[in-house]
Structures are given as C-alpha cells and as structure tokens.
Amino acid sequence: QGPRGVSVSETEGKIHLEWQTAYAGDFPIVKYEVMADGIKVGEIPHTPQLLKSKPFNIDIEKVPGKITLAAIDSEGNRAETEANA
C-alpha cells in the first residue's frame, strides 16, 4: 500500500507534501519518491515514523502535472498514491 493521508499545500512557489508511512509488504520500505507526470522530482529515505503527529514531508519546486508519491521497498517494488488535492 502506498503512502497514506497525503496532504498538499503551496507556499512561495513551492509545493509542500506531508504523508503518513506506507504499510510495508514482504520487504521493508527504503525510500519515498515524488513524481510529477512520471518524472522524479524528489526523494527522501524511509525512517521509522514514531508519531502520527510527525508525518514525512518534503518541499519541491512547483511543477505542472499530476504529482504522485511512491513508497519503494528493498526489492524495488513501488506502491503509489496520487498527491494532488
């Protein structure tokens, strides 16, 4: 399952994304990628999320097109969630 509870906001020409951890499948999650129309525009490593009040987040340049977040596991499997509000 992909990242959960995705929220999108825009300030000063940047897009701010926040989300809750994805559920791991058979292999551990190693990173999250941000894609705009299929092109990677950001990436952060996965670390254990200890508190729901401290979601994962990233700021990216404002980009046109559909934004998706992908959880990537240690075997390269992807689970995507659309991030557009």
N, C-alpha and C positions, 0 to 999 in steps of 0.2 A: 504494500500500500504506500502511496506517495505521501509527501508532506501534508500535514493536516492543519486546519484553521488558518489558512493563508490570508493575510491582510496586506493591502497595497495602499500606500499614500504617496503623495507627490509634494515636494518642497524644494524651492530654489533650483529647479531644473533637474532634480534627481528623483529617482523612484526609490522608496523605502519599502522593503518587503519584510514581513515577520511571519513566522510559522512555528508550529509545534512539531516535534520529532515525528518522523515516519516510523511505522512499525517494521521491524526487520523481518525478513523471511527466513530462508535457510542459512543465509550468510549475513555477517554483520555489515551495517551501513558504514561507509568510509568517508563519503563527502556528499555535498549538495551542489548541484549546478543550476544556474539561472540561464534560461534560453529565451531569446527573442526571435520569433519566427524561425526556430531551428538552429540559430547561431548562438554559441556560448558567449555570454556577456558577463558572467561572474561565477565564482566558485568559492565555497568555504568547506573546511573539513568538518566532519561529524565528530562531536564530542558528546558524552552523556548529558542529557538535559535533566538537571536535578530538580528544577522547579518550573511548574507551568507558567508562573509569573515572569520567567526569564526565557522567552522564546528565542529561537535562532533569528538572526536578522542580517540584512545586507543592504547597502545603498549602491545603486547602479546609475549610470547616466540615463537620462530619459531617452527611450528608444521607441520607435514605432513598432506596431505589430503585436502579436499575441505573445504574452510572457508566460512561461511555464517554469515550475520548479521540479527538479528531478532528484530523487534520492538514489545514490549509486552504491551498490554493495561491493564486497571484496572480489566478487567474480565478474563485475562489470554489468550486472543486471540493473535496469532502470525502472523506477516507478515514478510517473509524472503526475503533477497536479497543475491545472491551469491557475494562473495567479492574477489574471485580470479581474478587477472588481466589477 
